[in-house]
C-alpha cells in the first residue's frame, strides 16, 4: 500500500484532523514536519541513478512509495523562536524552501494538492486577478502600484478605496495587515510614503454579503458570510472570523463552472475563494487562497464539509 504524505506542522489542527481521518480510512498517512529534527529528507544522485527518501521517526519511505501529497507548508516556514539570529533563520528557511519546492519534479506519479510550483505561483494576487478576468469574473477596479499620482488619478471619482498588501507579512508580535479603507486625501497626505513599497488599491465595494467557496478537486463547499451585520467585519471579516455570521449557501452553476476553470488554469486542486455579492446583485472575485483554512467554518455550518472532501481525494 502506498503512502499519503502530509507536508506541514504536526501542531496544525488541519494537519491533525486530516491525518487522523486518513488513518481511520485505512490509509498510510505520514506527516513530514520540517521543524521536527527526526524527520529527514534525502535526494541522492549517483552513477546516473536517483533515489529520494524520507525518514520519519525511523520509518523509511522511498519517493516511489508515495501516491498522494498534501502541501500545507506556508510560503515562509515557521522555524520557532529558539533561533535568535535573523540571518540564521533566513538561511534555514531558504534552504528548506529551495529543497521542498523541487520535490514535485521527483514524484511524477504523485497527485499533489497543491504542487509547490503552482501554489507559489497562484499566491501572486496580480496573477489571480489576471486569470479571473480571463475567465470572465467581475473584479474590483484595481491599481497595484507605488505611484501615488497614478493611484489618485485612477480613483479620482471614488471618495474611498481600500488598501491591501501585495504579499503577506506577519510581524514579530503576530500582527498582520488587514484590509484598510483609505481616501484620496489620505494618499495625498502620505504621498511621500507610498513609493516605498507597492500596494493593492481597489474600489470600495457596496457589499450585501460575502462568500467563502472552497474547491477540492471536483467538490465544492460554500458558505454565506454576513459580514455587513457588524462594524468589525464590514471591510474584512477576518477581524472577527469566529463570530456567528455564517450560513449554508449553494452557488449557481455559472459560478461553479468559473471556479473549476480557475482551478484548472492555475494548476491547483485546492482553492479557497473569497467572493463578494454586491447590493446590485453582482458577484465580484476578490482572491483565492490555495491553502485557506476551514475548520472553524465546519464547526458553524454542518453542510460545509471540506475535511471530508480532502480525505476523499487523498485516500482515493
FENDAKA-V241909 format. One record per residue. RES is the residue in three letters. SS is DSSP state (helix for helix, strand for strand, loop for the rest). PHI is phi as a letter, one per 30 degrees, with the letter a starting at -180 (NA if undefined). PSI is psi as a letter, one per 40 degrees, with the letter a starting at -180 (999 if undefined). Layout:
# FENDAKA-V241909
res=RES ss=SS phi=PHI psi=PSI
res=RES ss=SS phi=PHI psi=PSI
This chain:
# FENDAKA-V241909
res=UNK ss=loop phi=NA psi=h
res=UNK ss=loop phi=d psi=i
res=UNK ss=strand phi=c psi=i
res=UNK ss=strand phi=c psi=h
res=UNK ss=strand phi=c psi=h
res=UNK ss=strand phi=c psi=h
res=UNK ss=strand phi=d psi=h
res=UNK ss=loop phi=l psi=a
res=UNK ss=loop phi=d psi=h
res=UNK ss=loop phi=d psi=e
res=UNK ss=loop phi=c psi=e
res=UNK ss=loop phi=d psi=h
res=UNK ss=helix phi=e psi=d
res=UNK ss=helix phi=d psi=d
res=UNK ss=helix phi=d psi=d
res=UNK ss=helix phi=d psi=d
res=UNK ss=helix phi=d psi=d
res=UNK ss=helix phi=d psi=d
res=UNK ss=helix phi=e psi=d
res=UNK ss=helix phi=d psi=d
res=UNK ss=helix phi=d psi=d
res=UNK ss=helix phi=d psi=d
res=UNK ss=helix phi=d psi=d
res=UNK ss=helix phi=d psi=d
res=UNK ss=loop phi=d psi=e
res=UNK ss=loop phi=i psi=e
res=UNK ss=loop phi=d psi=i
res=UNK ss=strand phi=c psi=g
res=UNK ss=strand phi=c psi=h
res=UNK ss=strand phi=b psi=h
res=UNK ss=strand phi=c psi=h
res=UNK ss=strand phi=c psi=h
res=UNK ss=loop phi=c psi=h
res=UNK ss=loop phi=d psi=e
res=UNK ss=loop phi=d psi=e
res=UNK ss=loop phi=c psi=h
res=UNK ss=loop phi=d psi=e
res=UNK ss=loop phi=c psi=e
res=UNK ss=strand phi=c psi=h
res=UNK ss=strand phi=b psi=i
res=UNK ss=strand phi=b psi=h
res=UNK ss=strand phi=b psi=h
res=UNK ss=strand phi=c psi=h
res=UNK ss=strand phi=b psi=h
res=UNK ss=strand phi=b psi=h
res=UNK ss=strand phi=a psi=h
res=UNK ss=loop phi=h psi=f
res=UNK ss=loop phi=i psi=e
res=UNK ss=strand phi=c psi=i
res=UNK ss=strand phi=b psi=i
res=UNK ss=strand phi=b psi=h
res=UNK ss=strand phi=c psi=h
res=UNK ss=strand phi=b psi=i
res=UNK ss=strand phi=c psi=i
res=UNK ss=strand phi=b psi=h
res=UNK ss=strand phi=c psi=h
res=UNK ss=loop phi=h psi=f
res=UNK ss=loop phi=i psi=e
res=UNK ss=strand phi=c psi=h
res=UNK ss=strand phi=c psi=h
res=UNK ss=strand phi=b psi=h
res=UNK ss=strand phi=d psi=i
res=UNK ss=helix phi=e psi=d
res=UNK ss=helix phi=d psi=e
res=UNK ss=helix phi=c psi=e
res=UNK ss=strand phi=c psi=h
res=UNK ss=strand phi=c psi=d
res=UNK ss=strand phi=b psi=i
res=UNK ss=strand phi=b psi=h
res=UNK ss=strand phi=c psi=h
res=UNK ss=strand phi=c psi=h
res=UNK ss=loop phi=b psi=f
res=UNK ss=loop phi=d psi=h
res=UNK ss=loop phi=d psi=i
res=UNK ss=loop phi=e psi=d
res=UNK ss=loop phi=c psi=g
res=UNK ss=loop phi=e psi=h
res=UNK ss=loop phi=d psi=h
res=UNK ss=loop phi=c psi=e
res=UNK ss=loop phi=j psi=i
res=UNK ss=loop phi=d psi=e
res=UNK ss=loop phi=d psi=e
res=UNK ss=loop phi=c psi=h
res=UNK ss=loop phi=d psi=d
res=UNK ss=loop phi=d psi=h
res=UNK ss=helix phi=d psi=d
res=UNK ss=helix phi=d psi=d
res=UNK ss=helix phi=d psi=d
res=UNK ss=helix phi=e psi=d
res=UNK ss=helix phi=d psi=d
res=UNK ss=helix phi=d psi=d
res=UNK ss=helix phi=d psi=d
res=UNK ss=helix phi=d psi=d
res=UNK ss=helix phi=d psi=d
res=UNK ss=helix phi=d psi=d
res=UNK ss=helix phi=d psi=d
res=UNK ss=helix phi=d psi=d
res=UNK ss=helix phi=d psi=d
res=UNK ss=helix phi=d psi=d
res=UNK ss=helix phi=d psi=d
res=UNK ss=loop phi=d psi=e
res=UNK ss=loop phi=c psi=e
res=UNK ss=helix phi=d psi=d
res=UNK ss=helix phi=e psi=d
res=UNK ss=helix phi=d psi=e
res=UNK ss=helix phi=c psi=e
res=UNK ss=loop phi=b psi=g
res=UNK ss=loop phi=d psi=e
res=UNK ss=loop phi=c psi=e
res=UNK ss=loop phi=d psi=i
res=UNK ss=strand phi=c psi=h
res=UNK ss=strand phi=c psi=h
res=UNK ss=strand phi=b psi=g
res=UNK ss=loop phi=c psi=i
res=UNK ss=loop phi=d psi=i
res=UNK ss=helix phi=e psi=d
res=UNK ss=helix phi=d psi=d
res=UNK ss=helix phi=d psi=d
res=UNK ss=helix phi=d psi=d
res=UNK ss=helix phi=d psi=d
res=UNK ss=helix phi=d psi=d
res=UNK ss=helix phi=d psi=e
res=UNK ss=loop phi=d psi=e
res=UNK ss=loop phi=d psi=h
res=UNK ss=helix phi=d psi=d
res=UNK ss=helix phi=d psi=d
res=UNK ss=helix phi=d psi=d
res=UNK ss=helix phi=e psi=d
res=UNK ss=helix phi=d psi=d
res=UNK ss=helix phi=d psi=d
res=UNK ss=helix phi=d psi=d
res=UNK ss=helix phi=e psi=d
res=UNK ss=helix phi=d psi=d
res=UNK ss=helix phi=d psi=d
res=UNK ss=helix phi=d psi=d
res=UNK ss=loop phi=j psi=e
res=UNK ss=loop phi=d psi=i
res=UNK ss=strand phi=d psi=h
res=UNK ss=strand phi=b psi=i
res=UNK ss=loop phi=d psi=i
res=UNK ss=loop phi=e psi=h
res=UNK ss=strand phi=b psi=h
res=UNK ss=strand phi=b psi=h
res=UNK ss=strand phi=c psi=h
res=UNK ss=strand phi=a psi=i
res=UNK ss=loop phi=c psi=e
res=UNK ss=loop phi=c psi=g
res=UNK ss=helix phi=d psi=d
res=UNK ss=helix phi=d psi=d
res=UNK ss=helix phi=d psi=d
res=UNK ss=helix phi=d psi=d
res=UNK ss=helix phi=d psi=d
res=UNK ss=helix phi=d psi=d
res=UNK ss=helix phi=d psi=d
res=UNK ss=loop phi=c psi=f
res=UNK ss=loop phi=d psi=d
res=UNK ss=loop phi=c psi=e
res=UNK ss=loop phi=c psi=h
res=UNK ss=loop phi=d psi=d
res=UNK ss=strand phi=b psi=i
res=UNK ss=strand phi=b psi=i
res=UNK ss=strand phi=b psi=i
res=UNK ss=strand phi=c psi=h
res=UNK ss=strand phi=b psi=i
res=UNK ss=loop phi=d psi=i
res=UNK ss=loop phi=d psi=d
res=UNK ss=loop phi=c psi=a
res=UNK ss=loop phi=b psi=h
res=UNK ss=loop phi=b psi=h
res=UNK ss=strand phi=c psi=h
res=UNK ss=loop phi=d psi=i
res=UNK ss=loop phi=e psi=d
res=UNK ss=loop phi=d psi=e
res=UNK ss=loop phi=j psi=e
res=UNK ss=loop phi=d psi=i
res=UNK ss=strand phi=b psi=i
res=UNK ss=loop phi=c psi=h
res=UNK ss=loop phi=d psi=i
res=UNK ss=loop phi=d psi=h
res=UNK ss=strand phi=b psi=i
res=UNK ss=strand phi=d psi=h
res=UNK ss=strand phi=b psi=i
res=UNK ss=strand phi=b psi=i
res=UNK ss=helix phi=d psi=d
res=UNK ss=helix phi=d psi=d
res=UNK ss=helix phi=e psi=d
res=UNK ss=helix phi=d psi=d
res=UNK ss=helix phi=d psi=d
res=UNK ss=helix phi=d psi=d
res=UNK ss=loop phi=c psi=f
res=UNK ss=helix phi=d psi=d
res=UNK ss=helix phi=d psi=e
res=UNK ss=helix phi=d psi=d
res=UNK ss=helix phi=e psi=d
res=UNK ss=loop phi=d psi=e
res=UNK ss=loop phi=d psi=d
res=UNK ss=loop phi=a psi=i
res=UNK ss=loop phi=d psi=i
res=UNK ss=strand phi=b psi=i
res=UNK ss=strand phi=c psi=h
res=UNK ss=strand phi=c psi=h
res=UNK ss=strand phi=b psi=i
res=UNK ss=strand phi=d psi=i
res=UNK ss=loop phi=d psi=h
res=UNK ss=loop phi=d psi=i
res=UNK ss=loop phi=c psi=g
res=UNK ss=strand phi=d psi=i
res=UNK ss=strand phi=c psi=d
res=UNK ss=strand phi=a psi=i
res=UNK ss=strand phi=b psi=i
res=UNK ss=strand phi=b psi=i
res=UNK ss=strand phi=c psi=h
res=UNK ss=strand phi=c psi=h
res=UNK ss=strand phi=c psi=h
res=UNK ss=strand phi=c psi=h
res=UNK ss=strand phi=b psi=h
res=UNK ss=loop phi=i psi=b
res=UNK ss=loop phi=c psi=f
res=UNK ss=strand phi=c psi=h
res=UNK ss=strand phi=c psi=h
res=UNK ss=strand phi=b psi=h
res=UNK ss=strand phi=b psi=i
res=UNK ss=strand phi=b psi=i
res=UNK ss=strand phi=c psi=h
res=UNK ss=strand phi=c psi=h
res=UNK ss=loop phi=d psi=g
res=UNK ss=helix phi=d psi=e
res=UNK ss=helix phi=d psi=e
res=UNK ss=helix phi=d psi=e
res=UNK ss=loop phi=b psi=i
res=UNK ss=helix phi=e psi=d
res=UNK ss=helix phi=d psi=d
res=UNK ss=helix phi=c psi=e
res=UNK ss=loop phi=e psi=d
res=UNK ss=loop phi=d psi=d
res=UNK ss=loop phi=b psi=h
res=UNK ss=helix phi=d psi=e
res=UNK ss=helix phi=d psi=e
res=UNK ss=helix phi=e psi=d
res=UNK ss=helix phi=b psi=f
res=UNK ss=loop phi=d psi=e
res=UNK ss=loop phi=c psi=e
res=UNK ss=loop phi=d psi=i
res=UNK ss=loop phi=d psi=g
res=UNK ss=loop phi=b psi=e
res=UNK ss=strand phi=c psi=i
res=UNK ss=strand phi=a psi=i
res=UNK ss=strand phi=e psi=i
res=UNK ss=loop phi=a psi=h
res=UNK ss=loop phi=c psi=h
res=UNK ss=loop phi=d psi=i
res=UNK ss=loop phi=d psi=i
res=UNK ss=helix phi=d psi=d
res=UNK ss=helix phi=d psi=d
res=UNK ss=helix phi=d psi=d
res=UNK ss=helix phi=e psi=d
res=UNK ss=helix phi=d psi=d
res=UNK ss=helix phi=d psi=d
res=UNK ss=helix phi=d psi=d
res=UNK ss=helix phi=d psi=d
res=UNK ss=helix phi=d psi=d
res=UNK ss=helix phi=d psi=d
res=UNK ss=helix phi=e psi=d
res=UNK ss=helix phi=d psi=d
res=UNK ss=helix phi=d psi=d
res=UNK ss=helix phi=d psi=e
res=UNK ss=loop phi=i psi=e
res=UNK ss=loop phi=c psi=i
res=UNK ss=loop phi=c psi=d
res=UNK ss=strand phi=b psi=h
res=UNK ss=strand phi=a psi=h
res=UNK ss=strand phi=c psi=h
res=UNK ss=strand phi=c psi=h
res=UNK ss=strand phi=c psi=h
res=UNK ss=strand phi=b psi=i
res=UNK ss=strand phi=c psi=h
res=UNK ss=strand phi=c psi=h
res=UNK ss=strand phi=d psi=i
res=UNK ss=loop phi=d psi=e
res=UNK ss=loop phi=d psi=e
res=UNK ss=loop phi=j psi=e
res=UNK ss=loop phi=c psi=i
res=UNK ss=strand phi=c psi=h
res=UNK ss=strand phi=c psi=h
res=UNK ss=strand phi=d psi=h
res=UNK ss=strand phi=c psi=c
res=UNK ss=strand phi=a psi=i
res=UNK ss=strand phi=b psi=h
res=UNK ss=strand phi=c psi=h
res=UNK ss=loop phi=d psi=e
res=UNK ss=loop phi=b psi=f
res=UNK ss=loop phi=d psi=i
res=UNK ss=loop phi=d psi=i
res=UNK ss=loop phi=a psi=e
res=UNK ss=helix phi=e psi=d
res=UNK ss=helix phi=d psi=d
res=UNK ss=helix phi=d psi=d
res=UNK ss=helix phi=e psi=d
res=UNK ss=helix phi=d psi=d
res=UNK ss=helix phi=c psi=d
res=UNK ss=loop phi=b psi=h
res=UNK ss=loop phi=d psi=d
res=UNK ss=loop phi=d psi=e
res=UNK ss=loop phi=c psi=h
res=UNK ss=loop phi=b psi=g
res=UNK ss=helix phi=d psi=d
res=UNK ss=helix phi=e psi=d
res=UNK ss=helix phi=d psi=d
res=UNK ss=helix phi=d psi=d
res=UNK ss=helix phi=d psi=d
res=UNK ss=helix phi=d psi=d
res=UNK ss=helix phi=d psi=d
res=UNK ss=helix phi=d psi=d
res=UNK ss=helix phi=d psi=d
res=UNK ss=helix phi=c psi=e
res=UNK ss=loop phi=d psi=999
